[in-house]
Amino acid sequence: MPYFDTASSAPLHPVARQALLAALDEGWADPARLYREGRRARLLLDAAREAAADAVGCRPDELIFTPSGTRAVHLGVSGAAAARRRAGRRVVVSAVEHSSVLHAADRFAMTEVPVDRLGRVSAAAFAGALRGDGSGPAGEGTALACLQSANHETGTEQPVAEVAGVCREAGVPLLVDAAQSLAWGPVDGGWSLLAASAHKWGGPAGVGLLAVRKGVRFAPQEPADERESGRSAGFENLPAIVAAAASLRAVRAEAAGEAAGLRALVDRIRTRVPELVPDVEVVGDPVRRLPHIVTFSCLYVDGESLLHELDRAGFSVSSGSSCTSSTLTPSHVLRAMGVLSEGNVRVSLPLGTAAAEVDRFLAVLPGLVSTVRARIGAPDAEAPAGAAGSGGSRVLDTLGRRCPIPVIELAKLLPRVPVGATITVLSDDEAARLDIPAWCEMRGQEYAGEHEAERGTAYLVRRVS
């Protein structure tokens, strides 16, 4: 059964398994003790730190291990921001950061930098946010900036080196979330702090790392502890740390050879899915991206149903669709990009993926999408809206109905209104704010704006063809 969700968690690398088993026998003692077993454990911990630091591109004494990547992010944000509280309380982030970064930054005066439709920030926009331009908290200086190296949902790579340059000019430290990219190579640019998570590269879960460059002001907010330079409290999970470092070194050695093959497979998916499935939007940067991630959204599709159908067909994939979320709100990444959120599918290929597995995925996908669309009464995605119609402007009440029903009902109604007429769609589904404009763009109709209604939001669509 092909597992196509390594962006969530990669399968345990064989090297990680071997190292974990060996370290369980040799690394169980307290590395802070001076007796033989403690010294042996200390040697293993020091070797793991050196290997991880080499992969990150920092000094071993700049790197600590944490209980998770999320914990590394929270330690990094809180420690760096607290150390610069006199500079201000603003923390500048991109609008597509991982939720762990957004939650950590939200404890301060957070300013989000918008992204373009491909999901990238611009260094100029980041510079403006550092100065306090735009909608950020007035009167606040900037304590810290945060920028992911590559996005976890779309694979889009961010201009870290350029943003690091503007941060350096502004005298603001930059924390980079490198969880998705570290397996593929070190992060270029003059970053100040870097966080990552072992389970993203095939290490065991429960190990994160945080690098803090020498000279970066840092005030740990954890309870005092002598371990990990006083920055991460608690007894180190030494066997897991050893396995994490060993697997990072192993996947990094394989990365160059694997990247070209995976990129070719992803390019095939990016090209073939829109050819095979009508009304699909492939999202993210087609060039400046990680080699193994591709994300697309299918119009008129219930995302949860599509994922279940793919699972039954033997494919494990993920989604940023609101239809698969317990909160019924679209992914904040897709929302920030302004792209379609319906029927969203993220494919993230593991190392060693065979071309035959991708070909089988492409073979079954069109039928599964058609099945899901038919089940929820979607219109024929390939049928033109028609050139005529009867009746004037209409109000379409979809209050209380969730994605993708508002767009499906809009598509059914459009042929029944004349060219030039408008349809006001009433919806209280947050996903409609993305999906109705995206539908208009995909179907060549005019999106004329939105306004708050007595209940929900009113979206105005004008038929142009």
C-alpha positions in Angstrom: 0.0 0.0 0.0 1.7 3.2 -1.1 2.3 5.7 1.7 2.2 9.2 0.2 2.1 11.3 3.3 5.8 11.8 4.4 5.2 15.5 4.9 3.2 14.5 8.0 5.6 11.8 9.2 8.1 9.7 7.3 8.5 6.0 7.8 11.2 5.0 10.2 14.5 4.8 8.2 16.3 1.5 8.5 19.4 3.3 9.8 17.2 4.8 12.6 15.9 1.4 13.5 19.4 0.0 13.8 20.7 2.9 15.8 17.7 2.9 18.1 18.1 -0.8 18.9 21.9 -0.4 19.5 21.4 2.7 21.7 18.8 0.9 23.8 21.5 -1.4 24.9 24.3 1.1 25.2 22.7 4.5 26.0 20.3 3.9 28.9 22.4 5.5 31.6 22.5 9.1 32.7 25.0 11.0 30.5 25.6 13.5 33.3 27.2 10.8 35.5 30.9 10.1 35.6 30.9 6.3 36.0 31.5 4.0 33.0 27.8 3.6 31.9 27.3 7.4 32.2 30.5 8.1 30.2 29.4 5.7 27.5 26.0 7.5 27.3 27.7 10.9 27.1 29.9 9.7 24.2 26.7 8.7 22.3 25.0 12.0 23.1 28.0 14.0 22.0 28.4 12.1 18.8 24.7 12.5 18.0 25.0 16.3 18.6 28.0 16.6 16.4 26.3 14.7 13.6 23.1 16.7 13.8 25.0 20.0 14.0 27.0 19.1 10.9 23.7 18.5 9.0 22.2 21.7 10.3 25.4 23.7 9.6 26.1 25.0 13.1 28.4 24.3 16.0 27.6 21.4 18.3 27.4 23.7 21.3 24.8 25.8 19.4 22.4 22.8 19.1 20.1 21.2 21.7 17.7 18.3 21.5 14.0 18.8 22.5 11.1 16.4 23.1 9.6 17.4 19.7 9.8 19.8 16.8 6.8 21.7 18.2 8.6 22.1 21.5 11.7 23.3 19.7 9.6 26.0 18.0 8.0 27.1 21.2 11.3 27.2 23.1 12.9 29.2 20.3 10.2 31.7 19.9 9.7 32.3 23.6 13.4 32.4 24.5 14.4 34.7 21.6 11.4 37.1 22.1 11.9 37.2 25.9 15.5 38.1 25.5 14.6 41.1 23.3 11.5 42.3 25.2 13.1 45.8 25.4 13.2 46.0 21.6 9.4 45.3 21.5 6.9 42.5 21.6 6.2 42.2 17.9 6.9 38.8 16.3 6.8 38.8 12.5 5.8 35.6 10.7 4.7 34.6 7.3 1.0 33.8 6.9 1.7 30.2 5.9 3.8 29.2 8.9 3.2 25.9 10.6 0.5 26.1 13.3 3.2 25.5 15.9 4.9 28.8 14.9 1.6 30.7 14.8 0.6 29.4 18.2 4.0 30.3 19.7 4.0 33.8 18.1 0.4 34.5 19.1 1.5 34.9 22.7 3.2 38.1 21.6 2.1 40.9 19.2 2.0 38.8 16.0 2.2 40.4 12.6 1.6 38.1 9.5 3.3 38.8 6.2 1.0 37.9 3.3 2.1 35.5 0.5 1.4 35.4 -3.2 -0.8 32.9 -4.9 2.2 30.4 -5.0 2.6 30.7 -1.3 5.8 32.8 -1.2 6.6 35.9 0.8 8.7 38.7 -0.6 11.7 40.1 1.2 10.3 43.6 0.6 7.0 42.7 2.4 9.0 41.2 5.2 11.1 44.3 5.5 7.9 46.4 5.8 6.6 44.2 8.5 9.8 44.5 10.5 9.5 48.3 10.3 5.9 48.1 11.5 4.3 49.0 8.2 0.8 47.8 7.4 -1.6 46.2 9.8 0.7 45.1 12.6 0.4 46.4 16.2 1.1 50.1 16.2 4.0 51.3 18.4 5.6 47.9 18.8 9.2 47.2 18.0 10.1 43.8 16.5 11.6 41.2 18.8 11.8 38.3 16.4 11.0 37.1 12.8 10.0 33.6 11.8 10.0 32.1 8.4 9.7 28.4 7.3 12.3 27.1 4.8 9.6 25.3 2.8 5.9 24.9 3.3 4.5 21.8 4.8 1.3 21.7 2.7 2.5 22.8 -0.8 6.3 22.3 -0.7 6.9 26.0 -1.8 10.4 27.1 -0.8 10.7 30.5 0.9 13.5 33.1 0.1 15.2 32.5 3.5 18.5 34.0 2.5 16.9 37.3 1.2 14.7 37.6 4.3 17.7 36.8 6.6 19.4 39.8 4.9 16.6 42.2 5.6 16.4 40.9 9.2 20.1 41.4 9.6 19.8 45.0 8.4 16.9 45.6 10.8 18.8 44.0 13.7 16.1 41.4 14.2 16.9 37.7 14.7 15.3 35.2 12.3 14.0 31.8 13.4 13.7 29.3 10.6 11.3 26.3 10.8 13.3 23.7 8.7 11.2 20.7 9.6 10.2 19.9 6.0 13.5 20.8 4.3 16.3 19.6 6.5 16.4 16.1 5.0 17.2 17.7 1.7 20.1 19.9 2.7 21.1 22.7 5.1 19.3 26.0 5.2 21.2 28.8 3.5 21.3 32.3 4.7 22.2 34.0 7.9 19.5 32.6 10.2 19.7 33.1 14.0 17.7 30.1 15.2 16.5 26.9 13.5 14.1 24.3 14.6 13.3 20.8 13.1 11.6 17.5 13.9 13.1 14.0 13.5 9.9 12.2 12.5 9.8 14.4 9.3 13.1 12.8 8.0 12.6 9.2 9.1 13.8 9.5 12.6 11.7 8.4 15.6 8.9 10.6 16.9 9.6 12.6 20.1 12.9 14.2 19.1 13.3 17.8 17.9 16.3 20.1 17.6 16.8 23.7 18.2 19.9 25.6 17.1 20.7 29.0 18.5 23.7 30.8 17.0 26.4 32.2 19.2 25.7 35.9 19.9 22.0 35.6 19.6 20.3 36.8 22.7 18.3 34.0 24.3 16.5 33.8 27.7 15.1 30.3 28.3 11.6 30.4 29.6 11.6 26.7 30.8 12.1 25.7 34.4 15.8 25.7 35.3 17.6 22.5 34.4 21.2 21.7 33.9 20.6 19.5 30.8 20.8 20.8 27.2 22.5 24.0 28.2 19.6 24.8 30.5 17.3 25.3 27.5 15.3 22.1 27.4 14.4 20.6 30.7 14.2 16.8 31.4 16.1 13.6 30.9 17.3 13.2 27.3 15.7 10.3 25.3 19.2 9.2 24.3 18.3 6.1 22.2 15.8 8.2 20.1 18.3 11.1 19.8 21.0 8.7 18.5 18.5 7.3 16.0 17.4 10.7 14.9 21.0 11.9 14.3 21.9 8.7 12.5 18.9 8.8 10.2 19.4 12.5 9.4 22.9 11.7 8.2 21.7 8.7 6.2 18.8 10.6 4.4 21.1 13.5 3.7 23.5 11.2 2.0 20.7 9.8 -0.1 19.0 13.1 -0.9 21.0 14.1 -4.0 20.3 10.8 -5.7 16.6 10.7 -4.6 15.7 14.3 -5.3 15.9 14.1 -9.1 13.8 11.0 -9.3 11.1 12.3 -6.9 11.0 15.6 -8.7 10.3 13.9 -12.0 7.5 11.9 -10.4 6.0 15.0 -8.8 6.2 16.9 -12.1 4.3 14.0 -13.7 1.5 14.3 -11.1 1.5 18.1 -11.5 1.1 17.7 -15.3 -1.2 14.7 -15.6 -3.8 15.4 -12.8 -5.3 18.5 -14.6 -5.3 16.6 -17.8 -7.1 13.6 -16.3 -9.5 15.3 -13.9 -11.6 18.3 -14.9 -11.6 21.4 -12.8 -8.5 20.9 -10.8 -6.1 23.5 -9.4 -2.5 22.5 -8.7 -1.2 24.8 -6.0 2.2 25.9 -4.9 5.3 27.0 -6.7 6.0 24.7 -9.7 9.8 25.3 -9.6 11.0 26.6 -6.3 9.7 23.7 -4.2 10.7 20.6 -2.3 11.1 17.6 -4.7 8.6 15.3 -3.1 5.4 17.3 -2.4 2.6 18.2 -4.7 -0.9 19.5 -3.7 -4.0 20.0 -5.8 -7.7 20.8 -5.2 -10.6 19.3 -7.0 -13.7 21.4 -7.6 -17.1 20.0 -6.5 -15.4 17.4 -4.2 -15.9 16.6 -0.6 -12.3 16.3 0.6 -13.0 13.8 3.3 -14.8 11.4 1.0 -12.0 11.6 -1.6 -9.4 10.8 1.0 -11.5 7.8 2.2 -11.8 6.6 -1.4 -8.1 6.9 -2.0 -7.5 5.0 1.2 -9.7 2.2 0.1 -7.8 2.2 -3.2 -4.6 1.7 -1.2 -3.2 5.3 -1.1 -2.4 7.2 2.1 -2.5 10.9 1.4 -3.3 14.1 3.3 -5.4 17.2 2.8 -5.7 20.8 3.8 -9.4 20.8 2.8 -11.9 22.2 5.3 -14.0 19.1 4.7 -11.4 17.0 6.5 -11.0 19.3 9.5 -12.9 19.0 12.8 -13.2 22.8 12.8 -14.7 22.9 9.3 -12.4 25.8 8.4 -10.1 25.7 5.4 -6.4 25.4 5.9 -4.8 28.7 6.9 -2.1 28.0 4.2 -4.7 27.7 1.4 -6.6 30.7 2.8 -3.5 32.9 2.8 -2.7 31.8 -0.8 -6.3 32.5 -1.9 -6.6 29.2 -3.7 -9.3 26.6 -4.0 -9.7 24.6 -0.8 -12.3 22.1 -1.9 -11.2 18.5 -2.4 -7.6 19.3 -1.5 -5.1 16.4 -1.8 -1.5 16.6 -0.7 0.8 13.9 -2.0 4.3 13.7 -0.4 6.4 10.8 -1.8 8.8 8.8 0.4 12.3 7.9 -0.6 12.4 5.1 -3.1 8.9 5.7 -4.6 8.5 3.6 -7.7 7.1 5.2 -10.9 4.6 2.3 -11.1 3.0 3.5 -7.8 2.5 7.0 -9.2 1.1 5.6 -12.4 -1.4 3.6 -10.5 -2.4 6.6 -8.4 -3.0 8.6 -11.6 -5.0 5.7 -13.1 -7.4 5.4 -10.1 -7.8 9.1 -9.3 -10.1 10.2 -12.1 -12.7 7.5 -11.3 -12.6 8.2 -7.6 -13.2 12.0 -8.1 -16.1 11.2 -10.5 -17.6 8.9 -7.9 -17.4 11.5 -5.1 -18.8 14.2 -7.4 -21.7 12.0 -8.5 -22.4 11.0 -4.9 -23.0 14.6 -3.8 -24.8 15.7 -6.9 -22.1 17.8 -8.5 -22.8 19.2 -12.0 -20.9 17.9 -15.0 -17.5 19.6 -14.5 -16.8 19.6 -18.2 -20.2 21.0 -19.3 -20.1 24.6 -20.3 -22.5 26.9 -18.4 -24.4 27.7 -21.6 -24.9 31.0 -23.5 -28.5 31.6 -22.5 -30.7 31.4 -19.5 -34.0 32.6 -18.1 -34.8 34.7 -15.1 -33.1 37.7 -13.6 -30.7 38.1 -10.7 -31.1 35.5 -8.0 -30.3 34.8 -4.4 -29.0 31.4 -3.5 -29.4 30.4 0.1 -26.8 27.8 1.2 -26.8 28.8 4.9 -26.0 25.8 7.1 -24.5 23.8 4.2 -20.9 23.0 4.1 -18.3 22.7 1.3 -18.5 21.9 -1.5 -22.3 22.3 -1.5 -22.4 26.1 -1.9 -20.3 26.0 -5.0 -22.2 23.0 -6.4 -25.5 24.8 -6.1 -24.0 27.9 -7.6 -22.8 25.9 -10.6 -26.3 24.4 -11.1 -28.0 27.7 -10.9 -25.7 29.7 -13.2 -27.1 28.3 -16.5 -30.6 29.4 -15.5 -29.7 33.1 -15.2 -29.0 35.3 -18.3 -25.5 36.7 -19.1 -25.0 39.8 -17.1 -27.2 38.7 -14.3 -25.9 38.2 -10.8 -26.3 35.5 -8.2 -25.9 36.4 -4.5 -24.8 33.3 -2.6 -25.6 33.3 1.1 -23.2 31.1 3.0 -22.0 30.7 6.6 -19.2 28.2 5.6 -15.8 29.8 6.0 -14.5 27.8 3.0 -16.9 29.7 0.7 -14.6 32.8 1.1 -12.0 30.9 -0.9 -14.0 28.6 -3.0 -16.5 30.9 -4.6 -13.8 33.3 -6.0 -11.7 30.3 -7.0 -14.7 28.8 -8.8 -15.3 32.1 -10.7 -11.7 32.2 -11.9 -11.8 28.5 -13.0 -15.1 28.8 -14.8 -14.5 32.3 -16.4 -17.2 34.1 -14.4 -16.9 37.4 -12.5 -16.5 37.5 -8.7 -18.0 40.9 -7.7 -17.2 40.9 -4.0 -18.8 40.0 -0.7 -20.4 41.7 2.3 -21.8 40.6 5.6 -25.4 39.6 5.6 -28.0 39.3 8.4 -26.8 35.7 8.6 -23.5 34.6 7.2 -21.8 36.3 4.2 -23.2 37.3 0.8 -21.0 36.5 -2.2 -21.9 38.2 -5.5 -21.2 36.4 -8.7 -22.0 37.9 -12.2 -22.4 35.6 -15.2 -20.2 36.8 -18.1 -20.6 33.8 -20.4 
